[in-house]
Amino acid sequence: MRTTKWESGQLERREKVGIWEYYGYTASQEKVVVQRYDHSAKALVYYRPSGDMRYRVEATPGQWASRVVDQPPLFIGGDPALATYTTQLQYPEQAQTRNIQGQVTIAFAIDTLGQASDHRVVRSIGGGCDQEALRVVRTVPNEWIPARLGTRAVPTEYELTLTFRLAKP
């Protein structure tokens, strides 16, 4: 059994097996289950809805539209698991020298099998930050649960925003 601040479940030979619970924290610091995922069956058991968000969805081949989905695309383990990758940013020297700070948003498609592709910058700040954000987001493993309309998995566009902030002297 392995339990941390962010997750709890069984390990066999260092592999996650059975149903794992993944946790998040509310604004009042209350610990809540945000996801239950069965690693043996490779199936989502539960997720905590976070309101109706719109995503660009390919509801019919070649036709993308902004829609509210019945289940959003989810990273297995939730935001804390995703953060283990997105916090690996290395501040580009050029951006530090030019005092460039801000947010870079990377969009990518998640197909019906949970595979990410077609990464691109949709909000840029320059100074090498865009390339670094792209590099980091491309390191995120294909451990996505695709979005759903009704019972059908649908390709969806997902956006990740990474923040570049210089430390105050």
C-alpha positions as CSV (number, residue, x, y, z in Angstrom):
1,M,0.0,0.0,0.0
2,R,1.3,3.5,-0.9
3,T,-0.2,6.6,0.5
4,T,1.0,10.2,-0.1
5,K,-0.5,13.6,0.2
6,W,-1.8,13.2,-3.4
7,E,-2.5,9.5,-3.9
8,S,-3.3,6.2,-2.3
9,G,-3.3,2.6,-3.7
10,Q,-1.6,-0.7,-4.1
11,L,1.8,-1.4,-5.7
12,E,2.9,-4.7,-7.1
13,R,6.5,-4.9,-8.4
14,R,6.6,-1.0,-8.4
15,E,3.5,-0.9,-10.7
16,K,0.2,0.6,-9.7
17,V,-2.6,-2.0,-9.5
18,G,-6.2,-1.9,-8.6
19,I,-8.2,1.2,-7.8
20,W,-6.1,4.2,-6.8
21,E,-7.5,7.4,-5.2
22,Y,-6.1,10.8,-6.2
23,Y,-6.6,13.8,-4.0
24,G,-6.8,17.6,-4.4
25,Y,-7.4,20.3,-1.9
26,T,-10.2,22.9,-1.9
27,A,-9.7,26.6,-1.3
28,S,-10.3,25.9,2.5
29,Q,-7.5,23.2,2.3
30,E,-10.0,20.3,2.7
31,K,-8.7,17.1,1.2
32,V,-11.0,15.7,-1.5
33,V,-10.9,12.8,-3.9
34,V,-10.6,14.2,-7.4
35,Q,-10.2,10.9,-9.2
36,R,-10.5,7.1,-8.7
37,Y,-8.7,5.1,-11.4
38,D,-8.5,1.3,-11.8
39,H,-5.0,0.7,-13.0
40,S,-5.6,-3.0,-13.5
41,A,-8.6,-2.5,-15.7
42,K,-7.3,0.8,-17.1
43,A,-10.6,2.5,-16.4
44,L,-11.8,5.7,-14.8
45,V,-14.1,4.8,-11.8
46,Y,-14.8,8.3,-10.6
47,Y,-13.8,11.9,-11.1
48,R,-14.9,15.1,-9.3
49,P,-16.6,17.4,-11.7
50,S,-15.2,20.9,-11.7
51,G,-18.1,22.7,-13.5
52,D,-19.0,23.0,-17.1
53,M,-15.9,23.8,-19.2
54,R,-15.9,24.2,-22.9
55,Y,-13.4,22.3,-25.1
56,R,-12.8,22.2,-28.8
57,V,-14.2,18.8,-29.7
58,E,-14.2,16.9,-33.0
59,A,-17.7,15.6,-32.7
60,T,-17.8,14.5,-36.4
61,P,-14.6,13.8,-38.4
62,G,-13.0,17.0,-39.5
63,Q,-15.5,19.2,-37.7
64,W,-14.2,20.9,-34.6
65,A,-16.5,23.0,-32.4
66,S,-16.5,24.4,-28.9
67,R,-18.7,22.3,-26.7
68,V,-19.4,21.4,-23.1
69,V,-18.5,17.7,-22.7
70,D,-20.1,15.1,-20.4
71,Q,-16.6,14.2,-19.1
72,P,-13.6,16.4,-19.7
73,P,-10.2,15.0,-20.8
74,L,-8.4,14.0,-17.6
75,F,-4.8,13.2,-16.8
76,I,-4.5,10.0,-14.7
77,G,-3.7,11.2,-11.2
78,G,-5.2,14.7,-11.7
79,D,-3.5,18.0,-11.5
80,P,-0.9,17.0,-8.9
81,A,0.4,14.2,-11.2
82,L,0.4,16.6,-14.1
83,A,2.4,19.1,-12.1
84,T,5.3,16.7,-11.6
85,Y,6.0,17.3,-15.3
86,T,4.9,20.9,-15.8
87,T,7.1,22.1,-12.9
88,Q,10.2,21.0,-14.7
89,L,10.5,24.3,-16.5
90,Q,14.0,25.7,-16.9
91,Y,14.0,29.5,-17.2
92,P,15.7,30.4,-20.5
93,E,18.8,32.6,-20.1
94,Q,17.6,34.9,-22.8
95,A,14.3,35.5,-21.0
96,Q,16.1,36.1,-17.7
97,T,18.5,38.6,-19.3
98,R,15.6,40.5,-20.9
99,N,13.4,40.2,-17.8
100,I,10.7,38.4,-19.7
101,Q,7.9,37.0,-17.5
102,G,4.4,35.7,-18.1
103,Q,2.4,32.8,-19.2
104,V,2.8,30.5,-22.2
105,T,-0.2,28.4,-23.2
106,I,0.3,25.2,-25.1
107,A,-2.6,23.5,-26.9
108,F,-2.6,19.9,-28.0
109,A,-5.1,17.3,-29.2
110,I,-6.0,14.3,-27.1
111,D,-7.4,11.5,-29.2
112,T,-10.0,8.8,-28.3
113,L,-7.2,6.6,-27.0
114,G,-5.7,9.2,-24.6
115,Q,-2.7,10.0,-26.9
116,A,-1.5,13.7,-27.1
117,S,-0.4,15.2,-30.4
118,D,-0.2,18.4,-32.4
119,H,1.4,20.5,-29.7
120,R,1.5,24.2,-30.5
121,V,1.9,27.6,-28.7
122,V,-1.4,29.6,-28.5
123,R,-0.1,32.3,-26.1
124,S,3.4,33.4,-26.5
125,I,5.9,35.6,-24.5
126,G,9.1,34.9,-26.4
127,G,12.6,34.9,-25.1
128,G,12.9,31.2,-25.5
129,C,10.0,30.6,-23.0
130,D,7.6,29.3,-25.8
131,Q,10.1,26.6,-26.9
132,E,10.8,25.6,-23.2
133,A,7.1,25.3,-22.5
134,L,6.6,23.2,-25.6
135,R,9.6,21.0,-24.6
136,V,8.1,20.4,-21.1
137,V,4.5,19.7,-22.3
138,R,5.8,17.2,-24.8
139,T,7.5,15.3,-21.9
140,V,4.0,14.6,-20.3
141,P,3.3,10.9,-20.8
142,N,0.3,9.7,-22.8
143,E,-1.7,9.0,-19.6
144,W,-4.8,10.9,-20.6
145,I,-8.4,9.8,-20.3
146,P,-10.2,11.1,-23.3
147,A,-13.2,13.4,-23.2
148,R,-16.7,12.0,-23.6
149,L,-19.9,13.1,-25.2
150,G,-22.5,10.7,-23.8
151,T,-20.8,7.3,-23.8
152,R,-18.5,8.0,-26.7
153,A,-14.9,9.1,-26.4
154,V,-14.1,12.2,-28.6
155,P,-10.9,13.9,-29.7
156,T,-10.5,17.1,-27.8
157,E,-8.1,20.1,-27.7
158,Y,-6.6,20.6,-24.3
159,E,-4.7,23.7,-23.1
160,L,-1.9,23.9,-20.5
161,T,-0.7,27.2,-19.2
162,L,2.9,27.4,-17.8
163,T,4.1,30.5,-15.8
164,F,7.5,32.0,-16.1
165,R,8.2,34.3,-13.1
166,L,11.6,35.6,-12.0
167,A,12.5,35.4,-8.4
168,K,12.4,38.8,-6.6
169,P,15.8,40.0,-5.5
